[in-house]
Amino acid sequence: MEETPANQPAYALLDSGGGRVLEQLGNITAARPCPPAWWRRRLPGADWKKAVDLKRDVKEPLRITLGSTHFHLLPAAGGIRALAPELREAWALAADGCAKFAEKQRVPARVLNLFGGVGGMTLAASRVGAAVTHVDASADAIKRARDNAAINTLTNRDIRWVVDDPVKFVQRERTQSTRYDLIVIDPQTPRDAKRGGFEPERGLAPLLAAVSGLLSDKALGVLLFCRQGAVSPTTLGHLMAQEFGVFGGRVEHGELLLRGGEGVPAAPAGAYAHWLKNL
């Protein structure tokens, strides 16, 4: 994959602790809450005092780089949480698997990205030639994902953008002949009593059962993330093994971590569980 140009503003986790994380966002430094980060901070207070408040102090979109992918960061629309830098390792895993699939099968991998958000996973898979169906209930998120595809010169790639409730989309898709080699599930928004939303405790098991019917006979796997709430990695692992263990492969699960450079304490960012067959 291409390297980040030396002059391209990049993302970096600089420090964590005291219930917050300190991040380099292009040309600025910002801090945001991270309640599980109870430990002492590594950097002196003077470094933390330089941090800006994104929503209050930054009025224009920022262009930053995560790995080899460029994004427009909108401070008032989820900020860095929407870009999900904690998923960089998963993007690389998916991209590597899709590239190897295409080399072996001589056809592009078909990827279904549910709750696709602003597009990190979609862009990573598309960059290596995968055919991606990107589904999100938010038209604004889809617009931002398409904008991010444009600044990465991926506009003409095989990406199907779908504004729809991901659960309803899966239910309808099961009646079609389309099957997918890699399925990504990343419910990002916690359930809200007024606005609804996806509730993992009730929704994950039936969603995984429905998703299992969309897998191709050469499936790479299913990647599941829970970046909201206090969902246990063990719970996710059991759910994945229960649903996909019959197909062979293996299940990996653990804590999702936001990582920085050497010596920077990694910050908890949720949980993950992956069913890996050919990935």
NORMO-V265037 format. One record per residue. N is the residue number from 0. D_LAST is the distance of its C-alpha to the last C-alpha in whole Angstrom. Layout:
# NORMO-V265037
n = {N:N}
d_last = {D_LAST:D_LAST}
This chain:
# NORMO-V265037
n = {0:1:2:3:4:5:6:7:8:9:10:11:12:13:14:15:16:17:18:19:20:21:22:23:24:25:26:27:28:29:30:31:32:33:34:35:36:37:38:39:40:41:42:43:44:45:46:47:48:49:50:51:52:53:54:55:56:57:58:59:60:61:62:63:64:65:66:67:68:69:70:71:72:73:74:75:76:77:78:79:80:81:82:83:84:85:86:87:88:89:90:91:92:93:94:95:96:97:98:99:100:101:102:103:104:105:106:107:108:109:110:111:112:113:114:115:116:117:118:119:120:121:122:123:124:125:126:127:128:129:130:131:132:133:134:135:136:137:138:139:140:141:142:143:144:145:146:147:148:149:150:151:152:153:154:155:156:157:158:159:160:161:162:163:164:165:166:167:168:169:170:171:172:173:174:175:176:177:178:179:180:181:182:183:184:185:186:187:188:189:190:191:192:193:194:195:196:197:198:199:200:201:202:203:204:205:206:207:208:209:210:211:212:213:214:215:216:217:218:219:220:221:222:223:224:225:226:227:228:229:230:231:232:233:234:235:236:237:238:239:240:241:242:243:244:245:246:247:248:249:250:251:252:253:254:255:256:257:258:259:260:261:262:263:264:265:266:267:268:269:270:271:272:273:274:275:276:277:278}
d_last = {18:21:23:25:29:31:34:31:31:28:27:27:28:31:32:32:34:37:35:34:32:33:31:32:31:32:36:37:36:35:35:34:34:31:33:31:32:35:35:38:37:36:38:42:43:44:41:40:43:42:39:40:40:37:39:42:42:40:41:39:35:34:31:29:26:22:20:21:21:25:26:30:30:33:35:36:33:31:31:28:26:26:24:22:21:20:16:16:13:11:12:11:8:8:10:8:5:8:10:9:9:12:13:12:14:16:16:15:12:13:13:15:16:18:21:20:23:24:21:19:15:17:18:15:13:16:17:15:16:14:17:17:19:20:22:24:28:29:31:31:28:27:30:29:25:27:29:26:24:28:28:25:26:24:26:26:22:21:21:23:24:25:28:28:27:23:24:27:25:22:25:27:23:23:26:25:23:20:17:14:10:9:12:13:16:18:22:24:27:29:31:35:38:39:36:34:30:27:28:25:27:28:26:22:22:24:21:18:20:21:17:16:19:17:14:14:14:11:9:5:6:9:10:14:16:20:22:26:28:27:24:23:20:21:22:19:17:19:19:15:16:19:17:14:15:17:14:12:9:10:11:12:15:17:20:19:21:22:23:25:26:28:30:29:29:25:26:25:23:22:19:16:14:10:9:5:6:4:0}
